[in-house]
Amino acid sequence: MTSEQDVQTTIHEALQSARFNEAVIVSVSDNNDNSREIVLVACLDREHGGIVWRDAAAAAAAINKPIDDNTPDQDDVGIVRHLRTKLWAVPMLNDHIRNEMYNRSVRNACRAVVQKRMHDPDDVDGVIRILDIGSGTGLIAMMALKHCQDAIVDARKSQPEKQMKVQVTSCEMASAMSRLARKTIHENESSHHEECGIVIVESHSTDKDFVIKDSRFNSDASEHPQKADICTSELLDSTLLGEGVLPSLRDAWERHLKPDATVLPKSARVVAVLVEGCPVANKQMNSHDSGMNGVTAFYGPQLKSFKHNSGGVWLATTPQSSHSNETSDDGVLLGAQCHDTSISDNTAAAGIRIPVHAEAILNSQHRDTSLADPLQEYDGYYLADATDNEKETSVSVGLRQLSSPKTVLTLDFASGLNAFPPPSGQSVSTEFNITTSGSIDGVLFWWELDLDESNTYSTEPTDCLENEPSDTMSCKINHWQDHWQQCLFLFGDDHQSREVEKGCSIHVIASNDDFSISFDVADDNVINSRLAIRRKLNDTSTSLSVNSKHQYINTHISHARALQLNDSKRTAILRDSILHAIDKKGTNASVLDLSDMGICAIIAAVAGKAKCVTSLESGMATLAATISQLGNGLPYNESIFQVIQALSENVTIDYIAGGPAEIVLAEPYYQLLEGYHIQEALNYYYLIKSFKTRGLISETAVSVPSFACIMGCVVEFKDFTDAYGSVGDKNAVSGFQHTAVNHYGNRYHTYDVSLPLWQYKFKRLSHPFCIAEVMYEGMALGIKDDYWASAKFEKTGNADAVIFWVDYLCRSSSGTHTQTSTNDRFNVISTASSTHRQMVRKLSKSKLISESDLQNVKFTCRSKFDKEDDNDSVDQDHSFSYKFVRES
């Protein structure tokens, strides 16, 4: 890419969909074919608030420092950021069962092809060609090269006159990953030489210009496209099809493979079980929340519940008067547009697919690790319980099995082009026997992968299913890992009840297109169900009628955001604190909402009757304006309600209704920072500091929340350290050295990982501790950090990692906590709940905490925020230091 305009256009388009912790990587070249890589990373803007994108590659080149004494060369920032963004990469390499299954299957395939080619008297080509789609670190390509070469050596013992070479063409579309693959291959001396070896091609295999050709291995060889004997790939995600395995292998059969080629993996099956969401368990739950359960909580928001808990806000993009029933939750998916799927060409477009660790929602014993109970306690830092505080989470995600698992789809990758479903997809009807009466709220599914006839990998959840599937491979092996999860499918329709009774049989329609899988229920035995049958494709097993149905697919918010908005306790705390601020400052006070989506601003106007309200949006202005104007009829008479979208540094006093803000509000929520709550807390602070400096916020302004405590806790977390630790045994994965991979990827002790920890098993070892306070009000505005916080251990175990979360203190006359220095009362919104994600940072070295250590060993942690350091990473917005201190 040489044109500056083309570069800028590409970057602009990429940034539109990029999120925090993602890197936008663009390769550019000048007129002299000198190339360089731009690695843009999202950084908090300490001066103005908001996000700025900076070139991490340029910053690293300016510093030009080695990582350690054994690595004299400058670090490859593109590789570092790629592995940091693609969280599945390191856990996948640490999946020993996956590695060994691939190793055995590749060996079997290579032996069979070599034997066939060596014993073919008419074979004069003398080259075994292998196409590897998706290089990764080059592991599977190296397996293929080694096993083919070993098989040739064995075969030549009986046929010494027969010569055979091996050429592996491996495609990798990510430039950073292709460089890492070349480093790993070079480390294992598998680079091509003497017309053999591995060549990494930076391309997608489906690119029209990509072909297999011998000239890559020998410049004197023919440029004529060749066909491969073997094709290997691992283009799989938790939903099976999201990485494009079907179009990639369909194209391979069309253009790149011999008619009798061996394809690995061989086939895949989708296994499903019908589930009901368990009711939300919360003592504060009212009648408006009664319909919410472990599945419907992911739809959002539930309009009746949110209206009740927010003080009257109708969180929809259509007016409440347009709904046939004011108590109805029709259109519950925020801003949804109605789609008629009877005329849709996309078979699997409907519904929502959520990757989950099913063990956490099917096994009640798993929930003993819940964050909600133990981590809202402060252990005497700043707050003490003023009342018998309710510490349980507002949303508890749980599922109940209604059927035994059954295979619902089968995909054949190895039998040629005719075995593939068309790109438009297919639908298959499967009969399920209902084992427990209930309401079918969703479908939990996973997949089984046949690498060959004797090696089957399964993502089935471990030790939590009531009935094992009777129609699947008996030789499969399933185990816990963190790169492929199970998937919860939620019906994307009007959410009418699908009640079923034990003993009945129903038909489930499983559909797929090239990239997704969806489900529908179609049977007279479903009580009170709508007539909803999916359009039938390639289904000859059952005669099914086809009816038009409406799909309500939410295009505005993620399922994680929906879960957050369905947290009734969180909404009620925001409402009470906003009303408390308005009661203190008056309804004529200027109100400024510095959070995306404008929810706090709308609560202030609707519930608090505030008359001068401004909502500053960084990217959701249209949605906020539509909810406020169409959903809630704002502004009211003789009031001002405005939504503005602007960079914070461009906002002047003319933008703020009513002059300098006396009340500042935030959830805080920022779409770009979703799931990174420490950064959200910091961003709100930077915005307030910038606005106060420029006189846009009054010095006496009150804030909701008033301040934030960034909290931590030491945990035993073997699953995390096993998955995200150094790969391989002494850097070797299945016998292949991965030193370069560990150099770039084994850094989870230097940055945080955002995880929904309610889905993971861990053991809390220490008391919670506060590592920093972020003050949002008055003269105290600032960050209190850079001190050693300490915590005692209360349980024995291996100290593996530290979990971090944010507790927001919201002032309220009915607060359950009291600040001892002022006697102000607060309620706490904690991101330690199951409606938020938490941050995890691995300790550089685990430490065993024994019984004696409980008495005399403390964990100490020092944090630094808001500190510029030229030697830090360009996106380093905080740092942590740790020590274990033994007291005498």
ZAMARGU-4260 file (C-alpha; in steps of 0.2 Angstrom, whole numbers, plus 5000, padded with zeros to 4 digits):
<rodrens>
0) 5000/5000/5000 | 5009/5016/4994 | 4996/5030/4993 | 4995/5040/5009 | 4977/5042/5005
5) 4974/5024/5004 | 4983/5021/5020 | 4973/5034/5029 | 4957/5027/5022 | 4962/5009/5028
10) 4966/5015/5045 | 4950/5025/5047 | 4939/5010/5042 | 4948/4999/5054 | 4946/5011/5068
15) 4928/5011/5066 | 4926/4994/5073 | 4941/4993/5084 | 4940/4991/5103 | 4951/4994/5117
20) 4965/4981/5119 | 4964/4978/5100 | 4978/4983/5088 | 4975/4990/5071 | 4990/4984/5060
25) 4993/4991/5043 | 5008/4988/5032 | 5014/5002/5021 | 5028/5004/5008 | 5035/5019/4999
30) 5040/5021/4981 | 5056/5012/4984 | 5047/4996/4991 | 5053/5000/5008 | 5040/4993/5020
35) 5035/4997/5038 | 5021/4992/5049 | 5010/5004/5058 | 5003/4997/5075 | 4990/5008/5082
40) 4984/5004/5099 | 4971/5013/5110 | 4977/5024/5124 | 4968/5034/5137 | 4970/5052/5134
45) 4977/5059/5151 | 4975/5077/5146 | 4958/5077/5139 | 4949/5061/5142 | 4943/5049/5129
50) 4954/5038/5118 | 4968/5042/5106 | 4976/5029/5094 | 4995/5029/5095 | 5008/5020/5084
55) 5016/5008/5096 | 5029/5002/5083 | 5035/5020/5080 | 5036/5022/5099 | 5046/5006/5101
60) 5058/5010/5088 | 5061/5027/5096 | 5065/5018/5113 | 5075/5005/5103 | 5078/4994/5119
65) 5080/4975/5120 | 5068/4965/5131 | 5082/4956/5140 | 5100/4952/5138 | 5096/4936/5128
70) 5086/4947/5115 | 5098/4960/5108 | 5086/4964/5094 | 5072/4976/5095 | 5056/4969/5100
75) 5043/4966/5087 | 5028/4976/5093 | 5016/4969/5080 | 5019/4951/5086 | 5017/4957/5105
80) 5001/4966/5101 | 4994/4952/5090 | 4996/4939/5104 | 4989/4951/5117 | 4974/4954/5106
85) 4971/4936/5101 | 4968/4929/5118 | 4966/4911/5111 | 4983/4909/5104 | 4993/4905/5120
90) 4979/4894/5128 | 4978/4884/5112 | 4996/4880/5112 | 4994/4875/5130 | 4981/4863/5125
95) 4991/4847/5126 | 4977/4836/5121 | 4973/4846/5105 | 4992/4846/5101 | 4994/4828/5102
100) 4978/4823/5093 | 4984/4834/5078 | 5001/4827/5079 | 4995/4809/5078 | 4982/4813/5065
105) 4995/4822/5054 | 5007/4808/5056 | 4994/4795/5051 | 4989/4806/5036 | 5008/4808/5030
110) 5011/4790/5032 | 4996/4785/5021 | 5000/4798/5008 | 5019/4793/5007 | 5015/4775/5006
115) 5003/4778/4992 | 5014/4789/4982 | 5030/4779/4984 | 5021/4763/4978 | 5014/4771/4963
120) 5024/4766/4948 | 5017/4779/4938 | 5021/4793/4950 | 5036/4803/4942 | 5032/4820/4950
125) 5043/4817/4966 | 5035/4830/4977 | 5022/4828/4990 | 5014/4845/4992 | 5005/4850/5008
130) 4993/4865/5010 | 4992/4872/5028 | 4978/4885/5030 | 4981/4896/5044 | 4999/4895/5049
135) 4998/4901/5067 | 5015/4898/5075 | 5019/4885/5061 | 5016/4870/5072 | 5005/4860/5061
140) 5015/4864/5046 | 5031/4858/5055 | 5022/4842/5060 | 5017/4839/5042 | 5035/4841/5036
145) 5043/4831/5049 | 5031/4816/5048 | 5031/4816/5029 | 5050/4816/5029 | 5051/4802/5042
150) 5039/4792/5032 | 5049/4794/5016 | 5065/4788/5025 | 5055/4773/5031 | 5048/4769/5014
155) 5065/4771/5005 | 5072/4757/5016 | 5062/4745/5004 | 5063/4757/4989 | 5080/4766/4990
160) 5079/4771/4972 | 5063/4781/4974 | 5066/4800/4978 | 5053/4811/4986 | 5053/4829/4992
165) 5041/4838/5004 | 5034/4855/5001 | 5023/4863/5014 | 5014/4879/5008 | 5007/4888/5024
170) 4995/4903/5022 | 4993/4916/5036 | 4983/4932/5033 | 4990/4941/5049 | 5007/4949/5045
175) 5012/4948/5063 | 5008/4930/5065 | 5017/4926/5048 | 5033/4933/5055 | 5031/4923/5071
180) 5028/4907/5061 | 5044/4911/5051 | 5054/4914/5067 | 5047/4897/5075 | 5051/4887/5059
185) 5068/4894/5058 | 5071/4890/5076 | 5067/4872/5072 | 5077/4872/5056 | 5062/4868/5045
190) 5064/4883/5033 | 5064/4877/5015 | 5081/4872/5007 | 5085/4861/4993 | 5067/4862/4986
195) 5060/4855/5002 | 5053/4863/5018 | 5040/4876/5023 | 5036/4892/5015 | 5024/4905/5024
200) 5014/4914/5012 | 5006/4930/5019 | 4989/4928/5011 | 4972/4921/5014 | 4970/4904/5005
205) 4954/4910/4996 | 4963/4926/4989 | 4960/4924/4970 | 4979/4927/4967 | 4985/4913/4979
210) 4990/4897/4971 | 5002/4883/4976 | 5018/4884/4966 | 5035/4875/4966 | 5044/4892/4962
215) 5042/4897/4980 | 5054/4883/4985 | 5065/4884/4969 | 5066/4900/4959 | 5070/4889/4943
220) 5054/4879/4945 | 5038/4881/4936 | 5026/4895/4941 | 5012/4884/4935 | 4999/4881/4949
225) 5000/4864/4958 | 4988/4853/4968 | 4991/4847/4986 | 4991/4830/4992 | 4987/4835/5010
230) 4977/4849/5017 | 4979/4854/5036 | 4969/4868/5045 | 4962/4873/5061 | 4950/4887/5056
235) 4938/4884/5071 | 4931/4895/5085 | 4919/4892/5099 | 4904/4892/5087 | 4913/4881/5075
240) 4911/4891/5059 | 4915/4909/5064 | 4933/4908/5057 | 4927/4902/5040 | 4932/4884/5039
245) 4918/4880/5027 | 4922/4893/5013 | 4941/4890/5015 | 4940/4872/5013 | 4926/4873/4999
250) 4939/4884/4990 | 4953/4873/4993 | 4943/4858/4985 | 4939/4869/4970 | 4956/4876/4967
255) 4970/4869/4977 | 4968/4850/4981 | 4970/4834/4971 | 4954/4824/4969 | 4960/4811/4981
260) 4968/4823/4993 | 4968/4820/5012 | 4960/4833/5022 | 4963/4836/5041 | 4952/4838/5050
265) 4940/4825/5042 | 4923/4831/5049 | 4914/4839/5063 | 4897/4837/5072 | 4887/4849/5082
270) 4879/4843/5098 | 4865/4852/5107 | 4855/4851/5122 | 4839/4861/5126 | 4840/4873/5141
275) 4829/4883/5152 | 4836/4899/5161 | 4835/4897/5180 | 4826/4912/5188 | 4836/4926/5195
280) 4840/4924/5213 | 4839/4941/5222 | 4831/4946/5238 | 4828/4963/5230 | 4819/4956/5215
285) 4802/4963/5212 | 4787/4958/5201 | 4795/4968/5187 | 4810/4957/5187 | 4800/4940/5189
290) 4802/4935/5171 | 4821/4937/5170 | 4831/4921/5171 | 4849/4915/5166 | 4845/4916/5148
295) 4833/4931/5146 | 4846/4942/5156 | 4857/4942/5141 | 4843/4951/5131 | 4842/4969/5135
300) 4836/4978/5143 | 4820/4971/5150 | 4809/4987/5148 | 4797/4985/5162 | 4811/4981/5175
305) 4822/4995/5169 | 4808/5007/5170 | 4804/5002/5187 | 4822/5002/5194 | 4827/5018/5185
310) 4812/5029/5190 | 4802/5029/5174 | 4815/5028/5160 | 4808/5018/5145 | 4825/5012/5138
315) 4819/5009/5120 | 4820/5018/5103 | 4801/5018/5101 | 4789/5027/5112 | 4780/5017/5126
320) 4763/5022/5119 | 4767/5012/5103 | 4767/4996/5112 | 4750/4987/5113 | 4752/4984/5132
325) 4761/4996/5143 | 4767/4981/5154 | 4773/4972/5139 | 4792/4968/5135 | 4789/4967/5116
330) 4804/4974/5107 | 4814/4970/5123 | 4830/4970/5112 | 4835/4988/5113 | 4832/4998/5096
335) 4828/4981/5087 | 4822/4981/5070 | 4810/4969/5064 | 4816/4957/5051 | 4805/4945/5041
340) 4816/4929/5040 | 4804/4921/5027 | 4812/4932/5014 | 4830/4931/5021 | 4843/4922/5012
345) 4854/4920/5028 | 4848/4904/5036 | 4858/4906/5052 | 4857/4925/5054 | 4844/4924/5068
350) 4847/4924/5086 | 4862/4927/5098 | 4877/4916/5100 | 4886/4918/5117 | 4902/4908/5120
355) 4902/4902/5138 | 4910/4890/5150 | 4895/4879/5152 | 4902/4871/5168 | 4898/4887/5177
360) 4880/4888/5172 | 4875/4870/5173 | 4885/4865/5189 | 4879/4874/5205 | 4894/4869/5214
365) 4905/4879/5202 | 4897/4895/5209 | 4906/4893/5225 | 4919/4904/5216 | 4907/4919/5214
370) 4915/4936/5216 | 4899/4944/5222 | 4899/4939/5240 | 4917/4940/5247 | 4923/4954/5236
375) 4911/4968/5241 | 4918/4968/5258 | 4931/4982/5262 | 4940/4975/5278 | 4940/4992/5286
380) 4948/5002/5273 | 4936/5016/5270 | 4919/5010/5273 | 4910/5000/5286 | 4893/4992/5285
385) 4880/5004/5291 | 4866/4991/5289 | 4864/4972/5286 | 4870/4975/5268 | 4864/4964/5254
390) 4880/4957/5246 | 4873/4945/5233 | 4873/4949/5214 | 4858/4955/5205 | 4859/4943/5191
395) 4864/4925/5193 | 4866/4916/5177 | 4861/4898/5177 | 4854/4885/5166 | 4843/4869/5168
400) 4844/4854/5156 | 4828/4850/5148 | 4834/4836/5136 | 4848/4824/5133 | 4862/4830/5121
405) 4859/4825/5103 | 4869/4828/5087 | 4860/4840/5076 | 4872/4844/5062 | 4886/4835/5053
410) 4899/4843/5042 | 4911/4833/5030 | 4927/4841/5026 | 4936/4827/5018 | 4925/4819/5004
415) 4926/4832/4991 | 4917/4848/4985 | 4900/4839/4984 | 4900/4835/5002 | 4899/4853/5007
420) 4883/4862/5010 | 4880/4877/4999 | 4885/4895/5005 | 4867/4899/5008 | 4867/4885/5021
425) 4856/4870/5026 | 4843/4866/5039 | 4841/4849/5048 | 4827/4843/5059 | 4831/4833/5074
430) 4819/4825/5087 | 4822/4828/5105 | 4814/4819/5120 | 4810/4831/5134 | 4817/4824/5151
435) 4812/4839/5162 | 4797/4850/5160 | 4800/4868/5158 | 4802/4882/5145 | 4815/4881/5131
440) 4824/4897/5133 | 4839/4893/5122 | 4850/4879/5115 | 4867/4875/5122 | 4879/4868/5109
445) 4896/4862/5106 | 4906/4853/5093 | 4916/4837/5090 | 4930/4836/5078 | 4936/4821/5069
450) 4954/4824/5065 | 4954/4806/5057 | 4945/4789/5061 | 4954/4787/5078 | 4956/4805/5085
455) 4941/4815/5090 | 4942/4831/5099 | 4927/4838/5109 | 4922/4854/5117 | 4909/4846/5127
460) 4907/4853/5145 | 4916/4843/5158 | 4907/4834/5172 | 4890/4844/5172 | 4878/4835/5159
465) 4864/4825/5167 | 4865/4813/5152 | 4879/4809/5140 | 4874/4809/5121 | 4871/4792/5115
470) 4874/4796/5096 | 4891/4803/5096 | 4909/4796/5095 | 4914/4785/5110 | 4932/4789/5107
475) 4931/4808/5110 | 4941/4816/5123 | 4934/4832/5132 | 4943/4843/5144 | 4943/4861/5151
480) 4952/4874/5141 | 4950/4892/5138 | 4952/4894/5119 | 4936/4885/5113 | 4921/4886/5124
485) 4903/4880/5123 | 4890/4892/5115 | 4873/4897/5121 | 4861/4901/5107 | 4847/4913/5112
490) 4832/4914/5100 | 4831/4931/5092 | 4812/4932/5091 | 4798/4939/5101 | 4804/4928/5116
495) 4787/4920/5118 | 4786/4905/5130 | 4791/4888/5123 | 4784/4877/5137 | 4787/4858/5136
500) 4782/4844/5147 | 4792/4829/5152 | 4790/4814/5141 | 4785/4823/5125 | 4795/4824/5109
505) 4799/4840/5099 | 4808/4844/5083 | 4822/4856/5083 | 4828/4864/5067 | 4847/4867/5067
510) 4853/4878/5053 | 4870/4884/5047 | 4877/4895/5034 | 4895/4898/5030 | 4899/4907/5046
515) 4886/4903/5060 | 4874/4891/5067 | 4856/4894/5073 | 4841/4884/5080 | 4823/4885/5081
520) 4809/4874/5089 | 4795/4868/5078 | 4782/4856/5085 | 4764/4855/5091 | 4770/4849/5108
525) 4777/4866/5112 | 4764/4874/5123 | 4759/4893/5119 | 4772/4894/5106 | 4771/4905/5091
530) 4770/4896/5074 | 4789/4898/5069 | 4797/4886/5057 | 4814/4891/5049 | 4815/4891/5030
535) 4820/4873/5025 | 4836/4870/5016 | 4842/4853/5011 | 4831/4845/5023 | 4823/4829/5017
540) 4820/4820/5033 | 4804/4828/5039 | 4790/4838/5030 | 4789/4855/5039 | 4778/4869/5035
545) 4786/4886/5033 | 4779/4902/5041 | 4784/4920/5041 | 4792/4925/5058 | 4799/4941/5065
550) 4817/4942/5072 | 4821/4956/5084 | 4840/4957/5082 | 4849/4970/5093 | 4861/4980/5083
555) 4865/4993/5096 | 4873/4984/5112 | 4882/4968/5116 | 4875/4954/5126 | 4888/4959/5140
560) 4880/4976/5140 | 4863/4969/5140 | 4867/4959/5156 | 4874/4975/5164 | 4858/4984/5160
565) 4847/4970/5167 | 4856/4972/5184 | 4842/4979/5193 | 4852/4983/5209 | 4865/4993/5199
570) 4851/5003/5190 | 4842/5007/5207 | 4859/5013/5215 | 4862/5025/5200 | 4844/5031/5202
575) 4845/5034/5221 | 4862/5043/5219 | 4856/5054/5205 | 4840/5059/5214 | 4851/5063/5230
580) 4862/5074/5220 | 4847/5083/5212 | 4839/5085/5229 | 4855/5093/5235 | 4858/5105/5220
585) 4841/5108/5214 | 4832/5104/5198 | 4838/5120/5190 | 4857/5114/5192 | 4866/5111/5176
590) 4868/5092/5174 | 4882/5084/5163 | 4883/5066/5159 | 4900/5060/5154 | 4896/5042/5150
595) 4891/5034/5133 | 4873/5030/5130 | 4866/5045/5141 | 4857/5033/5153 | 4861/5044/5168
600) 4856/5060/5159 | 4839/5052/5155 | 4837/5046/5173 | 4841/5064/5179 | 4828/5072/5167
605) 4814/5059/5169 | 4815/5053/5187 | 4824/5069/5194 | 4815/5082/5184 | 4832/5091/5180
610) 4829/5105/5168 | 4846/5108/5161 | 4854/5091/5155 | 4868/5088/5143 | 4875/5071/5138
615) 4892/5070/5130 | 4894/5055/5119 | 4910/5048/5112 | 4901/5036/5100 | 4883/5032/5104
620) 4875/5049/5101 | 4861/5044/5089 | 4856/5030/5101 | 4856/5041/5116 | 4846/5054/5107
625) 4833/5042/5100 | 4830/5034/5117 | 4828/5051/5125 | 4817/5059/5112 | 4807/5045/5105
630) 4807/5033/5120 | 4805/5046/5133 | 4798/5062/5125 | 4813/5073/5131 | 4815/5087/5133
635) 4800/5091/5144 | 4791/5108/5144 | 4802/5122/5150 | 4817/5111/5151 | 4833/5108/5140
640) 4839/5091/5136 | 4853/5089/5123 | 4865/5075/5117 | 4881/5081/5109 | 4894/5071/5101
645) 4911/5079/5101 | 4929/5076/5106 | 4931/5082/5124 | 4944/5094/5120 | 4933/5103/5108
650) 4919/5106/5120 | 4916/5124/5126 | 4905/5131/5139 | 4892/5135/5125 | 4889/5116/5124
655) 4884/5114/5142 | 4866/5118/5145 | 4864/5130/5160 | 4882/5134/5161 | 4896/5125/5171
660) 4890/5108/5177 | 4885/5107/5196 | 4880/5089/5194 | 4892/5077/5184 | 4886/5059/5181
665) 4893/5043/5174 | 4889/5024/5175 | 4904/5025/5170 | 4902/5016/5153 | 4911/5019/5137
670) 4908/5008/5122 | 4926/5007/5117 | 4931/5002/5134 | 4918/4989/5137 | 4924/4976/5149
675) 4939/4986/5155 | 4933/4994/5171 | 4949/5001/5177 | 4951/5011/5161 | 4933/5016/5162
680) 4936/5023/5180 | 4952/5032/5174 | 4943/5039/5159 | 4929/5047/5169 | 4942/5055/5180
685) 4952/5062/5165 | 4936/5069/5158 | 4932/5078/5174 | 4949/5084/5177 | 4950/5091/5159
690) 4932/5099/5161 | 4936/5107/5178 | 4953/5114/5171 | 4943/5123/5157 | 4929/5129/5169
695) 4916/5118/5162 | 4912/5109/5178 | 4910/5119/5194 | 4923/5118/5208 | 4908/5113/5220
700) 4900/5101/5208 | 4895/5084/5215 | 4898/5068/5205 | 4889/5051/5203 | 4899/5041/5208
705) 4908/5051/5221 | 4924/5041/5220 | 4930/5024/5215 | 4941/5011/5224 | 4952/5000/5213
710) 4952/4983/5223 | 4962/4968/5222 | 4963/4950/5229 | 4976/4936/5228 | 4969/4920/5221
715) 4974/4902/5217 | 4969/4900/5199 | 4977/4885/5191 | 4966/4885/5176 | 4972/4902/5171
720) 4990/4899/5174 | 4990/4883/5165 | 4981/4891/5150 | 4991/4908/5149 | 5008/4902/5155
725) 5023/4898/5146 | 5019/4886/5131 | 5027/4869/5130 | 5038/4858/5140 | 5054/4868/5141
730) 5048/4878/5126 | 5044/4863/5116 | 5026/4860/5110 | 5024/4842/5103 | 5043/4842/5101
735) 5045/4858/5092 | 5054/4873/5100 | 5043/4888/5103 | 5056/4900/5112 | 5051/4914/5101
740) 5032/4912/5105 | 5036/4912/5123 | 5047/4927/5121 | 5032/4937/5114 | 5017/4928/5122
745) 5022/4924/5140 | 5019/4941/5146 | 5002/4940/5156 | 5011/4945/5171 | 5014/4962/5163
750) 4996/4966/5158 | 4978/4962/5163 | 4966/4950/5155 | 4948/4954/5155 | 4937/4939/5160
755) 4920/4935/5166 | 4926/4927/5182 | 4909/4920/5186 | 4913/4907/5173 | 4930/4901/5180
760) 4935/4891/5195 | 4947/4899/5207 | 4950/4900/5226 | 4952/4917/5235 | 4967/4917/5246
765) 4969/4934/5253 | 4957/4948/5260 | 4952/4961/5247 | 4963/4976/5247 | 4962/4994/5240
770) 4976/4999/5229 | 4970/5016/5223 | 4956/5029/5226 | 4950/5039/5211 | 4942/5055/5218
775) 4929/5063/5207 | 4923/5078/5217 | 4929/5095/5224 | 4947/5099/5231 | 4950/5080/5233
780) 4949/5077/5214 | 4964/5066/5210 | 4971/5048/5211 | 4978/5042/5228 | 4990/5028/5223
785) 5009/5024/5224 | 5008/5017/5241 | 5010/4999/5247 | 4993/4991/5251 | 4994/4975/5261
790) 4982/4960/5264 | 4983/4945/5275 | 4980/4928/5268 | 4965/4918/5275 | 4967/4902/5265
795) 4981/4891/5260 | 4985/4887/5242 | 4996/4893/5227 | 4995/4911/5225 | 4994/4912/5206
800) 4986/4928/5201 | 4978/4944/5207 | 4961/4949/5202 | 4956/4967/5201 | 4939/4976/5200
805) 4932/4993/5203 | 4920/4998/5217 | 4910/5014/5214 | 4904/5024/5229 | 4888/5032/5225
810) 4881/5045/5239 | 4864/5042/5245 | 4854/5046/5260 | 4849/5027/5261 | 4867/5021/5258
815) 4872/5005/5266 | 4890/5010/5270 | 4896/5025/5279 | 4912/5035/5276 | 4920/5037/5293
820) 4928/5054/5290 | 4912/5063/5284 | 4898/5051/5289 | 4892/5052/5271 | 4882/5037/5267
825) 4885/5027/5251 | 4879/5013/5240 | 4892/5002/5231 | 4891/4997/5212 | 4904/4984/5211
830) 4912/4977/5195 | 4915/4961/5205 | 4898/4956/5201 | 4893/4943/5188 | 4886/4957/5177
835) 4903/4964/5174 | 4920/4957/5169 | 4935/4957/5180 | 4954/4960/5177 | 4966/4946/5180
840) 4985/4948/5181 | 4996/4932/5183 | 5010/4933/5196 | 5027/4931/5188 | 5030/4916/5199
845) 5017/4907/5210 | 5020/4905/5228 | 5013/4892/5240 | 5004/4899/5255 | 5005/4887/5269
850) 4996/4886/5286 | 5010/4895/5295 | 5010/4909/5281 | 4992/4913/5287 | 4999/4921/5302
855) 5015/4930/5297 | 5015/4933/5278 | 5006/4947/5269 | 5004/4951/5251 | 5008/4969/5247
860) 5004/4979/5231 | 5009/4996/5224 | 5000/5004/5210 | 5004/5018/5199 | 4991/5028/5189
865) 4991/5044/5179 | 5010/5043/5178 | 5019/5047/5162 | 5035/5037/5159 | 5045/5038/5143
870) 5051/5020/5146 | 5033/5013/5148 | 5023/5005/5134 | 5014/5018/5123 | 4997/5012/5130
875) 5003/5009/5148 | 4990/5017/5159 | 4994/5009/5175 | 5007/4997/5183 | 5007/4986/5198
880) 5022/4980/5209 | 5020/4965/5221 | 5029/4958/5236 | 5027/4944/5248 | 5032/4951/5266
885) 5035/4939/5280 | 5033/4948/5297 | 5043/4943/5312
</rodrens>
